[in-house]
């Protein structure tokens, strides 16, 4: 008999930070600065990538997890995998983020639909969706929250 293979999502935190040193996110600028530091500068202008910032109840960063990486004009986001990560890490607040290699700051209709889908799902689990940021290669960003979309 062979052992059944178990597929599991592995979560790791950069730097092994203790909870006392987690960075607090107070606004979209704080989140954007954290994400630009974390982003692979070699691919931000080449491939679209979707990540989630995992936050505790004090809006301190527990980790940043990459959900998907796609092509020049898009990436697929499996909401089930996103919530598997969120629930496994006992996260209570999230910030969604993806980049636009084109440099276009405005969200597409697909971006808005995905955000609404994730927002509805997060409400079922009492998880706060605080923002969705779109980053562009020159360092600028668009905040769904600041723009009143969330």
C-alpha positions in Angstrom: 0.0 0.0 0.0 1.2 3.5 -0.8 0.6 6.4 1.5 -2.0 8.9 0.3 -0.4 12.1 -0.8 -1.6 15.1 1.1 -1.5 18.5 -0.6 -1.1 21.3 1.8 -0.6 25.0 1.5 2.7 26.0 3.2 2.8 29.4 4.8 6.1 30.9 5.9 6.9 34.3 7.3 9.8 36.3 6.1 12.6 36.9 8.5 11.0 35.0 11.4 9.7 38.2 12.9 8.2 38.1 16.3 4.7 39.6 16.7 6.1 42.5 18.7 8.1 43.7 15.6 5.3 43.4 13.0 4.8 46.5 11.0 1.4 48.3 11.6 -0.6 49.4 8.6 -2.4 52.7 9.2 -3.2 53.8 5.7 -2.8 52.9 2.0 0.6 54.7 1.9 2.0 52.3 4.6 0.7 49.3 2.7 2.1 50.5 -0.7 5.5 51.2 0.8 5.6 47.7 2.4 4.5 46.1 -0.9 7.0 47.9 -3.1 9.8 46.7 -0.8 8.5 43.1 -1.1 7.9 43.2 -4.9 10.3 41.6 -7.3 11.7 44.6 -9.2 12.7 42.4 -12.1 9.1 41.4 -12.8 6.9 44.3 -11.7 6.9 45.7 -15.2 6.8 42.3 -16.9 4.2 40.0 -15.2 1.0 40.6 -13.3 1.1 39.2 -9.8 -1.6 39.0 -7.1 -0.7 39.0 -3.4 -2.5 39.3 -0.1 -1.2 41.2 3.0 -2.3 39.2 6.1 -3.1 41.3 9.2 -3.8 40.7 12.8 -6.5 42.5 14.8 -4.3 45.5 15.4 -3.6 45.8 11.6 0.0 44.6 12.1 1.4 42.6 9.2 1.7 38.9 9.8 2.9 38.2 6.3 2.6 38.8 2.5 1.6 35.8 0.5 1.7 35.6 -3.3 -1.5 33.9 -4.6 -0.7 33.9 -8.4 1.6 35.1 -11.1 0.4 35.5 -14.7 1.3 37.1 -17.9 1.6 40.7 -19.2 -2.1 41.5 -19.0 -3.5 39.4 -16.2 -3.3 36.7 -13.6 -5.9 34.2 -12.3 -6.9 34.3 -8.7 -8.5 31.2 -7.2 -10.6 32.6 -4.3 -10.5 29.2 -2.6 -6.7 29.2 -2.4 -6.8 32.8 -1.2 -9.2 31.9 1.7 -7.3 28.7 2.5 -4.3 30.9 3.2 -6.3 33.5 5.2 -8.0 31.0 7.3 -4.9 28.8 7.9 -3.0 31.9 9.2 -6.0 33.0 11.5 -5.9 36.3 9.7 -8.6 38.9 10.6 -7.8 41.6 8.1 -6.5 41.6 4.6 -5.2 44.0 1.9 -5.3 42.7 -1.6 -2.8 43.8 -4.2 -1.7 43.3 -7.7 0.4 45.1 -10.2 -0.3 46.5 -13.7 2.8 46.1 -15.8 1.3 48.5 -18.3 1.6 51.4 -15.8 -2.2 52.0 -16.0 -3.5 52.9 -12.5 -7.2 52.6 -13.0 -8.8 49.3 -12.1 -10.4 47.2 -14.8 -13.9 45.8 -14.6 -12.4 42.4 -13.9 -10.5 44.0 -11.0 -13.7 45.5 -9.6 -15.6 42.2 -9.9 -12.9 40.2 -8.2 -12.7 42.7 -5.4 -16.5 42.5 -4.8 -16.4 38.7 -4.9 -13.6 38.6 -2.3 -15.4 41.3 -0.2 -18.6 39.2 -0.1 -16.7 36.0 0.9 -14.7 37.9 3.6 -17.9 39.1 5.2 -19.0 35.5 5.7 -15.8 34.8 7.7 -15.8 38.1 9.6 -12.5 39.1 7.9 -12.0 42.8 7.2 -11.1 43.6 3.6 -9.3 46.9 4.2 -8.1 47.8 0.7 -7.1 46.6 -2.7 -4.0 48.3 -4.1 -2.9 48.4 -7.7 0.9 49.0 -8.0 2.6 50.2 -11.1 6.3 50.0 -12.0 7.1 53.7 -11.4 6.2 53.4 -7.7 2.7 54.9 -7.8 -0.4 53.1 -6.7 -4.2 53.1 -6.8 -6.2 52.4 -3.6 -9.8 51.1 -3.9 -10.5 52.3 -0.4 -9.1 55.8 -0.9 -11.2 56.0 -4.1 -14.4 55.0 -2.3 -14.8 51.7 -4.2 -14.5 49.6 -1.0 
